[in-house]
Amino acid sequence: MASDLRSRKAGLAMSTEPTMKAIVRSEYGPPDVLALVEVAKPVPGVGELLVRVRASSVGMADVDYLLGRPKMARLGTGLRRPRNTGLGVDVAGVVESVGESATRFSPGDEVFGDMTEHGFGAYAEYVCAPQDAFALKPAGLGFDEAATMPQAAVMALQGLQGKGGVNQGDKVLINGAGGNVGPFAVQIAKAFGADVTGVDHTDKLEMLRSIGTDHVIDYTAVDYTATGERYDWILDIAPHHSAFDSRSALNPGGAYVMVPASIGQVVRAMVIAPLVSIFSDRKMGMMMWKPFAPKDVRTLTELVETGKVTPVIDRSYPLVEVADALRYQAEGNTLGKIVIKVSEGDAG
Ligand SMILES: NC(=O)c1ccc[n+]([C@@H]2O[C@H](COP(=O)([O-])OP(=O)(O)OC[C@H]3O[C@@H](n4cnc5c(N)ncnc54)[C@H](OP(=O)(O)O)[C@@H]3O)[C@@H](O)[C@H]2O)c1
């Protein structure tokens, strides 16, 4: 089914068949490799939905997929060139049609979803994927806001679970709190009753305070591992410290969870961190991300619908400017999420 989807997306539009606009690329590289083209509009297969995309979003992971980094990740995405020509994973939109046996949704339902395991391609007017890639959009949330959540919010929640999870009264530190994943992690930890410290660049501290962060640390001036403060849970979204230093900032019984971006960081999280904590009651490891896990999506929907979590949006770009959005993300200094506005109004 996934390969059918890929071939549908990759195929150039025939003159008689319905088409859609999509961002595509045929090689790894900087945003210049992207092109906005007309491709065949996908048709939902058995168990699939066709969704008219209203909004998508950009995260550092999209920059990684674009560049094909780390190189090891190409084992999954295509060694010489990307296996999927489409890019983009976050989707919020309206169900246009349903395939045979796709009984969970109806045309007109407002949904959000994650294309990570379904051929990417969210930077397009339509996506087609199995119904389990989607859930009903949280009530009261706009398409732009919903499009910020599928990857970053799920990742933030999963980074605060496992190993006992974050509990009421815990002291939690989020390192790299001001980017895509961080503001969700701050608000989720607050919702769990934690006392939250956010570490990020000077320019992001005001935003972090505005979303309820109890304490902020400017990484350009202060090394959080050298302050003498200790934490029950550290979620490290910007892992630049040694495993020894990270462990030293944990309380006895505390946990350190890394979100790795490079092979070096994976090795540090999977090999070195367990070694330095082998005779310690402090647990250290790496987050194992499960895209759009239904239980986590339900938890996040409830947190949003009860006002405990609100997406932080830095700015928006139209579909035609996806390359600029990715350049902006790659430069750093983003305050929360970048939205891609794909279409307005009712499906048609
Ligand atoms: N976003 C996703 O949905 C997703 C999915 C899969 C994997 N990941 C991985 O998860 C990681 C985080 O993703 P993200 O999209 O949240 O990244 P991001 O938006 O770049 O967030 C990282 C934050 O850390 C800050 N930072 C940089 N250096 C720091 C330091 N030394 N100490 C403390 N903070 C520092 C950054 O600030 P500046 O901008 O000022 O540098 C930024 O605010 C990435 O490695 C990505 O590959 C993310």
The ligand as an ORCA input file, in Angstrom:
! r2SCAN-3c Opt
* xyz 0 1
  N      10.429     18.486     15.560
  C      10.100     17.236     15.455
  O       8.957     17.000     15.322
  C      11.146     16.149     15.479
  C      10.874     14.890     14.966
  C      11.888     13.937     14.942
  C      13.130     14.260     15.467
  N      13.365     15.462     15.990
  C      14.661     15.782     16.530
  O      14.424     16.414     17.760
  C      15.386     17.436     17.924
  C      14.706     18.720     18.316
  O      13.801     19.080     17.320
  P      13.171     20.529     17.268
  O      12.453     20.572     15.965
  O      12.454     20.850     18.518
  O      14.508     21.420     17.171
  P      14.646     22.972     17.363
  O      13.387     23.650     16.992
  O      15.905     23.355     16.696
  O      14.800     23.129     18.952
  C      16.011     22.999     19.630
  C      16.140     24.193     20.571
  O      17.374     24.054     21.284
  C      17.999     25.326     21.298
  N      19.421     25.158     21.522
  C      20.443     25.181     20.630
  N      21.620     25.011     21.271
  C      21.332     24.866     22.586
  C      22.121     24.661     23.743
  N      23.443     24.552     23.681
  N      21.500     24.553     24.926
  C      20.141     24.662     25.031
  N      19.342     24.881     23.948
  C      19.930     24.969     22.755
  C      17.664     25.900     19.940
  O      17.870     27.290     19.944
  P      18.391     28.028     18.632
  O      17.286     27.934     17.646
  O      18.670     29.402     19.100
  O      19.607     27.291     18.184
  C      16.200     25.521     19.813
  O      15.365     26.456     20.458
  C      16.133     17.572     16.607
  O      17.375     16.977     16.811
  C      15.330     16.784     15.622
  O      16.116     16.137     14.658
  C      12.390     16.413     16.009
*
